[in-house]
Amino acid sequence: MSAEERPDCFGKIDRVFPMTDSGFRETPIPCMDTCKHRVDCLRKALSSDPEADRLKNDQVDRAYDAGLMGFFERWSKKKSLNKKDKKPSNKRT
């Protein structure tokens, strides 16, 4: 799929997965119903946007607060998320 075929909103987390009034993110109905790029678009938005890392951390915190995971599972997931952020690149200068 080339970049020319994609809509302008492709991969932009605030457009394809905006925060609702309830404090949760939700994909708009037009995206889900009519966009043929929705899966790739959401993957791109969640993998490349710095906001996505905070979203993943928030999901872990909500699951912990709701009792869906224990302390050690929360700690492990948070550690994994933070480790990805600080992973050094293998590029040589």
N, C-alpha and C positions, 0 to 999 in steps of 0.2 A: 504494500500500500504506500503510495507516495504522499508526500506532504501536501501536494496540490489538491488531492482528493478530500482531504480532511477539512472539517469546518473550523472557523476561527477559534471556537471555544475548546478545541481538542486539547485535553490534558491540563486544563486550567481548573484547579481544584475549587476555586470560589464560584465558578460557573457551573461545573458539572457535579459538584458535591457540596453545595452551600450549607451553611449553618442555618438551622430553622429557629423559630422563636422559642422552641422548647429546649434549645441548647444542644441539639443533636444535628449531625449532618445527614442530609437526605438528597438523593438524586431526583431532580425535577422530572415530572411525568413526561414532558415532551422528549427528554433524553431517553427515557426507558421505552417509550412507545414507538418512536419514529427513527431514532438514530441508529444506523447500522454499524457505527464505530464505537458504540457505548462500552463494550468490554475493554477494547484496547485503550480507549480514552480514559476510563477509570483507572486502569492499571498504570498508565502513564502518569496520571494526576497523583496517584498514591505512591508512586516510586520515585518521582523526580522533584516534587515540591517540598521545600523545607517544612512547610506546614503539615505535611503528611506524617513526619516523624512525631510531631506533637500530638497528632490525631491518634497514632498508634499507642503512644504513652497514655493518652486519655482513655483509650479503650481498655487497656490493662487496668488502670485505676478504677474504672467503672465496674469491671468484672470482679475486682477484689472487693470493692465496696458492697456489691450485690451478693457477695458470698459465693461466687461462682469459681473462685480460685483461692488457694491458701497463700500464706505469707511467702513461703519459699518459692512457689511457682511464680508469684508476682515479682519477687526479687530476681529470679532467673530471667524472666522475660524482659524486665527493665534493664538488666545487665547486658543482655544480648542486643537490645535496641541501642543502648549507649555505646556498646563496643563497635557496632556498625558505623556510628557517627565518627568515631575517632580512629578508624582503621587507616593506617598510613598508605599512601599510594605507592605503587611499585615503579613509578617513573623515575628515571635517572636524569639528572640535569647536566 
